[in-house]
Amino acid sequence: MADLSKYRNIGIFAHVDAGKTTTTERILKLTGKIHRTGEVHDGASTMDFMDQEAERGITIQSAATTCFWKDHRFNVIDTPGHVDFTVEVYRSLKVLDGGVGVFCGSGGVEPQSETNWRYANESEVSRLIFVNKLDRMGADFFSVVEQVKKVLGANPLVMTLPIGREDDFVGVVDVLTRQAYVWDDSGQPENYEVQDIPADMVDDVEAYREELIETAVEQDDDLMEAYMEGEEPSIEDLKRCIRKGTRELAFFPTYCGSAFKNKGMQLLLDAVVDYLPNPTEVEPQDLTDPETGEATGKVATVSVDEPFRALAFKIMDDRFGALTFVRVYSGKLKKGDTILNSATGKTERVGRMVEMHANDRNELDAAQAGDIIAIVGMKNVQTGHTLCDPKHECTLEPMIFPDPVISIAVAPKDKTASEKLGIALGKMIAEDPSFQVETDEDSGETILKGMGELHLDIKVDILKRTHGVELTVGAPQVAYRETITKAIEDSYTHKKQSGGSGQFGKIDYRIKPGEANSGFKFVSTVVGGNVPKEFWPAIEKGFAGMMSTGVLAGFPVLDVEVELFDGGFHAVDSSAVAFEIAARGAFRQSMPKAGAQLLEPIMHVDVFTPEDHVGDVIGDLNRRRGMIKDQVAAATGVRIKADVPLSEMFGYIGHLRTMTSGRGQFSMEFSHYSACPANVAEAVIAEVKERNAKK
């Protein structure tokens, strides 16, 4: 069996355009996995293998690959930086043991790198920091280090210092060993020399080295005492302390270089080996109760000797069939084994297993704890399902995905397209849990729901190109919600007498607004048996069933509490069905009286703009009903944070580019639901009524 201490499961994540994919390409070249590096800007990188990725020069789905460096096995996942595909980052972090956060030397800490950093903090993933693109105009390593402290609240431990700036960037100094690595202009990563530190940098290096030692020895009391008494720790001892601190998230070793120019990459790879944890050093995943989702207090210890446990974290459909990407937490898996999917209770036989390299594959006969592999042809497995040994059923902590906030209606152009559409959408939903599909019963339209305009744009493109489905696409729609604003007390009686047994159910109830994000709550305070206990679940079911269509415009209803306090029943005519119908009628009767109100999704918008356009950008956000929350001066401009209704943000990127001469950037994510102003609510309700009338 392989030695788990030689495994590193790492992800590379950052803001869009900080150079993640280029960094991954360089790692593959250095480790001998590929012989010719592909460039993102030529649309030829190995990891961005989808047509849509090559054309747009962005990463859309996370790609996995395996390579070797100094006898260590790296399983590397290259993740997207764009906010619409954050789900890819989130699910990758879930199965990784360590990560590399890439920051642009001139852009610094950008909006999306902040979101990804927050996700990594929540997943408690150890990270290295790589400040990339130091050969670019305006690149400043030290200002990025300051931003990491201020904006991310993180503690960067500077391990290398850049030699030269912008066009004169030639190499890096390793602060720990006091050696300078200088590359020539050939662009080949192996063409470097180890030299003495340039004379003008000696003082800086000593200052940073002292800071590094002081931070590192805090991890070991004995070493700290010895250091206080003037004894300098050995390089080995320092590395051990840095490894411990990195694992415990006390600090993040920070490296610098230029992935594109192949400078500084070897030191980053050495750091992955030296400081990032192997699978056995990470807090094991919790096992949860499949019924309640609560933690059971047991954990999935990473060990080959434990029963088989794995998490399916990504489904991908390619020309060879469905691939299920799996992180094996414990035990072994061999070809031909039967495994249990604890979410469905069904067992499946493992036919083929492969090790992935972007979209190429190598056949495997066996896998073990710590591996990230793909299984071919699994049925009924979805993202987040646990696969385990049938004799030792367990459930790993599942993944939680955000709800979509934007939708578009699509219609196939002809009958053959309509047949293809169903099959294609089935595959796409399995691949991306943040993408949802509904059919509008009245109009027969198919509604696609996603995280943003780009997300849905890409989905339609994949349907047309990959699956050959010709579609007519409607305008984007906002996912509005409804709620109530005042508490009322009401009564409703359902009576039906028409030959045979009748129906009777009377309920007295109070409806009031619930707390934010509390959903639907039902309580019964009936005493004396006026409504027998066995009918309470039917009443709750009746109310809950109506929450999906509000009275204003048919949008789902949020945050309502219903209290049943009295009622009446008939010994013969009362039944669960009668009380359920009564609850439905009560909902329709009482919602308009309780001050029904339309809610709209508010987005947290983060805009980056050069200083001379700040006034225009803020004025424009105000016109879009935005609330400005914060302004932060960055190295090359200003970041403006605001809360803006989603309905006002369609096509924003075009306006922003026009206002800022193409230099502005923005990212947005869902923040919360908030009440719609009366004039907006009236317009939305009128539009829905008009749409329904046409149907």
N, C-alpha and C positions, 0 to 999 in steps of 0.2 A: 504494500500500500504506500501511497505517496506520503511524504512528511508534511503535515499541515502547517508546521512553522515556516515552510517555504512558500506558502500561498499568500497572495494579496488580492483581495477583491476590491477594486477601486472604481470610482466614477469620476468623470471630469465634467464640471458644471460651471456655468458663468452666465453673464449677460449676453444677449445676442451680439455677435461680432467681436467678442473679446479674444477669440482665437482658440476655442475648445477643440474644434475638429482638426485644425492645423496642428495643435499640440499632440492630439492623438495620432495623427499621421506620422509625426516625427518619432513618437514612441515606437510605432510599428517599424519604422525604418531602422532605428537604432538597435532594436531587438532582433533585427533580421527577419521580421515577419513579412515585410514587403521589400522589394528591391528598388522600386521607383516610387517616389512620393507623388501623390496626386494633389493638386492644389484646388482649394475650394473655389477660388475665383475663376478657374478654368472649367468648373463643373466636373472635376475628375477625381474627387477625393474618394478613398476606399469606403469610409464609413457612411458618407451621404450617398446611398446607392439608389434611392428612389428618383424617378425622373423629376418630380416636383422639387426635390432637394437640390439636384444638380442645377436646375434652371434658376431657382431663386437664391442659391448660395446660402441656404439656411438649413439647419438640422430640424427635421420634423419628428422623427421617431428615434428612440434611443437604439444604438446598435451595439452589439456585444462582440468582443474578440478576446483571444487568449494569446499571450506572448511570453517570452522568457528573458530574464535579465539577471546575470550573476547567479545562476542556478535557482532563481526564484520564479514561480509561475504567477504571472499577472493576468487576472480576468478583468478586462477594461470595458467599461460602458461609457460611450460618448453620448451625452444627453443634449436635448435641444435647449436653446437659451430663450426662445420666444415665449412670452407669457401665456399665449393660447395653448401651449403644449406643456404647461407646468406639470400636468398629471404624469408625464413621462419621467420628469425629474423626481417627482414624489415617489413613484413606484420603484424607480431604480435605487434611490437612497434606502428604501425599505430593505433591500437585499444586499446592500454593500457593507463592507467593514471599514472602509476609509475612502477619502475623496481628495481630489485636487481642485481647489477653487482657482479659476483663472481670471485675472483682472487685467484690463487693458492699461498699459503704461501711461497713455494720455487720457483715456476716458475715466480711469479710476473705478470707484465703486458705483456702478450704475444701477438703475431701479431693479432690473430683474435679478442682478447678482444679490441684491438685498433679500428678495423673496426666496431665492434658492438657499441662501445662507440661513434664513429663518427655518426653512424646511429641514436643513441639515442639523440645525440645533435641536429641533423637535425630535429628530430621529437619533440624536446623540452620536453623530458620525464624526470620527477623528478626521482632521483635514490638514493638508499642506496648502500653502498659498503660493501661486506662481504669478509673478507680475510679468506679463508678456508685452511684446511689441515695444521694447525699449529702444528699438532703432527708429521709431517714428518721430515725426516732428512733435514737439510739445510733451514728449514722454518724460516723466519725472518719478523715479522709483520712490523717493522719500516722501513725496506728497501722497502717493497711493498708500504707503504704510500709515501715514497720519489719518487718511480717510478710513482705513480699515478700523483704526482705533475709535474714531469719532462716530462714523455712520453705522458700523456693524457692532460697535461696543466689544470688539474682539481684541485679543492680545497677540499681535504678530511678533514672532521671535526671528529677528533678521539673521539669516544663515549665510547669505551671499550679498556682496555689494557690487554694483555695476562699475565697469572700467570704461570711462568715456560716456558721452550722451548723444542721443539722436543719431546722426550719420557717423559719429565717431565712436559709437558703441562697439567695442571689440571683444569684450569678455567679462568675466566675473572673478571676484576674489572670494575664496572659501574662508569665511571668518574663523571657523573652528581650527583649520589646519594652517592658516596663514599662507595659503598658496594662491597664486593668480593663474587662471586658465584663460589663455588668449587664443582666439581663433583667427585663421587667415581669411581672405575674401573669397575663397573658392565656394563657400556655401556648403561644404561637406562637413558633417558633424564630427568626423574623426580627425579633421585637420586642426588640432590645437596643440599648444605647448604649455607645459607647466613652468611658470616663471616666478621670480621674486615679485613681491608686491611693489607696484609703482611708488616711487619715493613720495609723491604728493598725497598718497592715500594711507600711508603708514599710521598716522595719528587717528584717522577715522576708524581704520580697522581695529586698532587697539581699544578705542572707546566702545565700539559695538561688541568686541570680544568680551570685554569686561561685563557689559550688560548681559550678554548671552550666558556667561558663566554664573553670574549672580542669579539669573532667572532659573537656570537649570538646577543648581545645587539646592534650591528650595525643595526639590523633590526627595532629598536624602539628608536627614539630619546629621549623620556622621560626617558626610562630605562637607556639609555647610560649616560645621564646627572647625574642621581641618582648614577650610578655605579662610575662615575668619582669622585663623592663627597664621595665615600667610602661606599655606601649602596649596599649590595649584593642582586641581584634580587632573587625572590622565584623560586623554581623548576618549578612551573606552568608557570610563566612568561617566563622562559628560554625555556621551551618546546614550548610555543606559538611562540617565536622568531625563534627557530630551524625549526619549521614547515613552517613558512613563508619563511625563507631562502632556505629551501629544495625545496619548491614549485617554487621559482623564480630562481632555479639553481645557487644560489650564492655559495652554498657549498653542499657537499654530506656526510651525517652522515656515519661514518665508524665503522664497527663492526668486531669482529674477533672470531674465534672458529674452531671447527672441526666437520663438518657435519657427517662424518663417525663415529666418537666416540661420537656423540650426545652432544657435549659441546658448549655452547654459543648460541644455537638456539632460546631459549625463548626470549632473549633480542632482537634478530633480528625480531621476530614476533611482539613483543611489539612496536618496532620502525616502522614497517609497519603501525600499528594502529596509533601511535603517530605523525608520520612525513610525510607519503606519502599522496597525495591528494585523496579526494573522487571524484567521477565523476563530481560533480557540481563545483569543484574548479579548473578544468583544462580549459585552453583556448578552447572555443568551436570550433568544426570543421567548416571550411569554406564551404559555399554552392557555387557551381560553375554553370556556364551556360552550359547546355548539348551540345550546338552547338559548342561553341568556347573553352570550358574548362577554360575560364577566371573566376576569383572570382567575385561574384555578389555583394560583400559587406555585404551579409547577413550571419548569422551563425546558426548552429544547436545547440541551447541552450539545455543543458541537463536538462530536466524537464519532469515530468509525464504529465503535463497539455498541453504540446505542441503537434502538430500533430506527428504521428508515423514516425520516420526516423531511418534507420539502414544501416550498411555497411556489405556486405558479404565479409569476409576476408580470407576464406579458404573453399575449397570444399574437401570432403573426401568420398571415396566410401568404404563401409564395408558390412558385411554380411546382414545388414538390408536394404540396398539401399543407395542412395546418401544422404549425410549429408551436409547441408550448414551451416557453422559456421557464426554467425551473432553477431555483437556488436550493441546493441540498444542504440541510442544516445538520442532519445526523444520519449515521448508518451508511449502507452501501446499496447500490441499485445495479442490477445486471440485466442484460438483454433477456427478454422472456419472463421476467418477474411479473407477478400480479400485484398491483398497488390499489389502494382504496382512496377514493376522493371523498373526504369526510363531509364535504358540503352537500353532495348529492346522495351519499350512501352507496354509490355504485363502485364496483371494482373494474379495473381495466388492465389489459396485458400490455407490457412495454415491448413494442415491436422493434423500433429503431431509436437509437439515441445518437445525437451528433454534437460535436463541439463547433460553435459558430465562429466564423471570421467574417463580420459584416454579413454579406449574403452568400458566402461560400461555406462549405461545411466539411468536417471530417467525421467519418463514422466512428462510434465508440462501442466497446463491448460492456464497459462498466463505468460507474461514476461513484463518488464517495462524498462524505461530509466536506463542505467547503467549496465544492464544484458549482459552476454556473453552466448548465448545459441546456440543450433543447431536445424535447421528445417529439417524435414525428407521429402525427395521426391520432392524437388523443381525442376522445369524444366528450362532449358536455363539460369540459373544464373551462372555467372562466378565471379572469384575473382575480387574484386574492384567494383562490381555493387552496386548501391544504391537501397534499398527497402524502399518504402514509402507509405503513405496514398494516395489512388487514387485521393482524392479531393484536396490534397496539394502536387502536384508533385514537386520534388526537386532533385538535384544531389549533393552528398557529394564529397569532393575533392578526385579524384581517385588515385589509386596507380600506380607508374611507376616502371617497372621491367627492369633489365639489359638484353642486348641481349646476346644470347649464343655465345661462342667462339670456341666450339669444336664439331665435329660431327662424328658419326659412321654410316656405312651402315649395315642394318640388313635384312635378308631374312628369311621368315618362311620356315620350312623344308617340309611342305606338305600343301594340300588344307585346311584341317580342321584348321591347325595352322594359315593359312592366314585369315580365317574368324574370328577366335578368336582375331587375332592381331588388326584388325580394331577397334573392340569394346573396347578392353583393352586400346589401345592408346587414344581413345576418352575420357575415364575416367581419364587416367593419365594426359592428357593435362589440363583438367579441374582442377585437384588437384594442379598442379604445373605450374605457369605461366612462369617460367624460363626454362621450358622444351618444345621444339618445334619439330614438325614432318613435314617432306616434302616427297613427292614422286618424285624420279628422273624419268622424263617422258621418257627419252631414254631407261634406263635400267630396269625401273619398280622397282628399289630398294627402300626400305623405309629408309630415312635418319633421324636419331635421333640427335637432337642438344641439348647441355646442357652447364653447367657452368664449367665442369672439368671432369677429368677421373673418379673420384670416383662417381660423380653425375650420369654419364651414366652407370657405372658399376652396381650401385644400381638399376637403371631403368631396365636394362636387367635382373637382378636377380628377380625383382618384376614380370616382364613379364613371366619369366620361372616358378617361384614358385607360385605366387598368382593367375596368370591368366592361368597357364598351357600352355604357348605358347613356343614351341621349336624353337630356332632361330639359324641361322648361323650369326656370327658377324664379320664384317670386321675390318680393322685397323682404329684407330682414324684419322680423317682428320681435318685440320686447316681451319677456316673460313677466307680465304684470301679476299682482296678487290682490286679494280682497281681504278686508277685516272689518271689525265693528268698533264703534267708538263709545257706546254707552251701555250700561247694564240695564236689563229690563226683566220684568216678571211676566209670565204669560201662561196660557193654558190652551190645550188642543185636544179635541175629542174626535176619534175616528170611529164611525158607526156605519155598518152596512147590513141591511136586512133585505134579502131578496131570495126567498125560498131556500130551503136547506139550512145548514148552520150559518149563523151570522158572524160578523166580526165586530169586536168592541175593544177600544183601548182609550183611556183618558189619562193625559199626563199634565201635571202642573210643574213648571220648571223656571229656572232663572238662567239667562244667558248674559255673560259679561266678557269684556276684552281680557285676554290672557296676557301674561308677561311676554316680552319680545322673545322670539324663537322657541316658545313653549309648545307650539303646534296645537293639537286638539286635546282637551282634557275633559273627562266626564266623571262626575261624582254623584252618588245617590245618598240622600239623607232621609229617605222615606222611612217612617216608623209606623208600626201598627198594621202593616201588611196591606195597605191600600193598593200598592202595586207589588204583587208577589215578587220575591227575589229572582225567581227563574226568568222573569221577563226583562230584568235590568240589562243583560248583555244585548238583547234584541234592540232595546231603546238606544243603547250606546252605538250599536252597529248602524242603526237608522241615521243618527246624527252624523257619525263619522263618514258614512257613505256619501253624504251631501256636501262634505267639505271640499270635494274636488271641483264643484261648480258653484260659484258665487251667484248672487242675485243681480249684481250690477251689470256684469258683462260676461259671466260664465267662467271667470278665472278662479283658480284654486284659492281657498280661504285659509288664512293663517291665524294662529293665536286666539282661539276662542275657548272659553270654559263654559260647560253646561252643567247645571246642578239640578237633579230631579228631586223635588221635595215632597210631592204628593201626587195623587191621581185617583183613578178608580178602575175597577175591572168587573167583568161579568163571569159568573161561575162557569157558564157554558160557552159563551161567544168569544171570550178573550183567548188570544193565542200569541205566540212570539211574533208571528207575521203581522197580526193586527197592531201590536205595539211598535213594530219596526216602521210600518206605514204611518202610524201616528207621529213618530219622531221625524220622519221625512217631511210630513205636512207641517209640523211645528217649525222646522227649520225655514221652510219657504215663507211661513206666516211671520216669523219673528225677525228674520235678518233685516228686512227693510226698516222695521221699527227701531232696531238697535243701532241706527246710524251707520249703515254700511259705507265703507270707504275704499277707494282704490289705492293700492300701494305700488310704487315703482322701484326697480332695482337701482341702487346707487353704487357707482363704481369708484374705487380708490384709484385716482389717476396720478401718475408721476410723470411730469413733463420736463425734459431737459432742453434748454434753449440758450443760445449765445446771449450775452448780457444786453446787447443793443436791441433785442426784440422782446425783453421781459414784459414791457408795458402792453404790447400788442397781444401777447399770449394770455396775460391775465385778463385783459379786457374781453378777449374772445371767450375765455372760460366763464367769465361772469355772464356774458350773453347766453351761454349754454346752461344757465341756472346753476353754475358751479359754486361751491363754497371753498375759498382758498384756505388751506390749513397751515401751510408752512412754505418758507422759501429758504433754500440753502445755497450758499455760493460754493460752486465746485471749481476745479482747477481751470476748466476751459469755458465756464458758463454758469448758469443758474439752474437749480432744480426746483420746480414748483410742485407742491403736493396739494391736491384738491379732491373733494368729493363731488362727482358730477353724475346726474341721471344718465343711464345708459342710452335712453331714447335720443339724447342730444349729441351722442358721440359717434353716430354713424358717419363714416367717411372722414373722420377727424384727421387721419394721417396726411391726407391730401392738403387740407387747409393749413396744417401745422408746417408742412414743407414749404408751402407758398409764403407763409408769414415769415419764416426763418431762413429763406433762401436755401432750402434743402438741408439745413444743418440741425434742425430740431428732431428730437426723438421722444417717444412716449411709451409707457406701458400702463395697462390698467387691469385691475382684478376686482371681482365682486366684493363689495363691502357689507351692505345691509339693505333691507327694504325700508322705504320711507313713504309717508303719505304724499299722494299726488296733489298739486295745487288744483283748485276747482276747475279752472279753464282747461287744464291739460286732461283732467279726468273726463270732463264732458266730451272733449274731442275724441278720446279713446273709446268711450262707450258708444258714441255716435258711429264711429268707424266700424266697431264690432257689429252693431245692429245692421248697418248697411251691408256688411259682408254676409251676415246671416240671411238678409233679405234676398240677396242675389242667389244664395244657395237654394 
